[in-house]
Amino acid sequence: MSLVASLPGRPLTDGEIASLNRADSVELAVAVESDTDSEAAEANAAADGAEGLLLATDSWVKGIDFLGGAWEVVESVDIQHEEDRYDALRACEDAVRANRAE
């Protein structure tokens, strides 16, 4: 079972994101926040928990979004070197935000 398939069918709580950060399968799990204060307020009123997420390991970064009751990978970037990670995180974050805007 893939990591994304193992996520619950709902937005993740802060505690669940913290648990992902302690898991051996990922090195970094970060919620993707809304771009503006009004988008953040609207998102907070609509659902409890994170609906966008960045997951990273030594070799890849994935941007995932909670859509229609399921998590979907909207961007995946392979990384070769540690210095590539920032650009990969940024690309995946941008993809998650763009996916929400559609």
C-alpha positions in Angstrom: 0.0 0.0 0.0 1.4 3.4 -1.0 1.7 6.2 1.6 -0.9 8.3 -0.2 -3.4 5.3 -0.3 -2.9 4.9 3.5 -4.1 8.4 4.3 -7.6 8.7 5.8 -10.5 9.8 3.6 -10.6 13.3 5.1 -8.3 16.3 5.8 -5.4 15.6 8.2 -5.2 17.1 11.6 -2.1 18.8 12.9 -1.4 15.7 15.1 -1.6 13.4 12.1 0.8 15.6 10.2 3.2 15.5 13.2 2.9 11.7 13.2 3.9 11.6 9.5 7.0 13.6 10.4 7.9 10.9 12.9 7.3 8.0 10.5 10.2 6.2 8.9 8.6 6.4 5.4 8.9 10.2 5.0 11.4 12.8 6.1 9.1 15.8 5.9 5.4 16.3 5.9 4.1 19.9 5.7 0.5 21.3 5.3 0.0 23.6 2.4 -1.7 26.7 3.6 -3.9 29.0 1.5 -2.3 32.0 -0.2 -4.4 34.8 1.3 -6.0 35.5 4.7 -9.5 35.3 3.1 -8.7 32.0 1.5 -7.4 30.7 4.8 -10.5 31.8 6.7 -12.7 30.2 4.0 -10.7 27.0 4.2 -10.8 26.9 8.0 -14.6 27.4 8.0 -15.1 24.7 5.4 -13.1 21.9 6.9 -11.0 20.9 9.9 -7.5 19.9 9.0 -5.1 20.2 6.2 -6.4 19.6 2.7 -3.0 20.1 0.9 0.2 18.4 1.9 3.8 18.1 0.9 5.6 14.8 1.5 9.3 14.4 1.0 11.9 11.6 1.2 15.5 11.4 0.2 14.5 10.8 -3.4 11.2 12.6 -4.1 8.8 15.3 -3.1 5.0 14.9 -3.7 2.3 17.5 -3.5 -1.0 16.0 -2.7 -4.5 17.6 -2.4 -7.7 16.3 -0.8 -10.3 16.3 -3.6 -13.7 14.7 -3.7 -13.2 12.6 -0.6 -9.8 11.3 -1.6 -6.1 12.3 -1.6 -4.7 12.9 -5.1 -1.0 13.4 -6.1 -1.0 16.6 -8.1 2.8 16.9 -8.5 5.8 14.6 -8.0 9.4 15.6 -8.4 12.4 13.3 -8.1 15.4 14.8 -6.4 19.0 13.8 -6.9 20.8 16.0 -4.4 19.8 17.6 -1.1 20.1 21.1 -2.6 17.3 20.1 -5.1 14.8 19.6 -2.3 13.9 23.3 -1.9 13.0 23.7 -5.6 11.1 20.4 -5.5 9.1 21.5 -2.5 8.3 24.9 -4.1 7.2 23.2 -7.3 4.9 20.8 -5.5 3.5 23.6 -3.2 2.7 25.7 -6.3 1.0 22.7 -8.0 -1.2 22.1 -4.9 -2.3 25.7 -4.8 -2.9 25.9 -8.6 -5.0 22.7 -8.3 -7.2 24.4 -5.7 -7.7 27.4 -7.9 -9.1 25.4 -10.7 
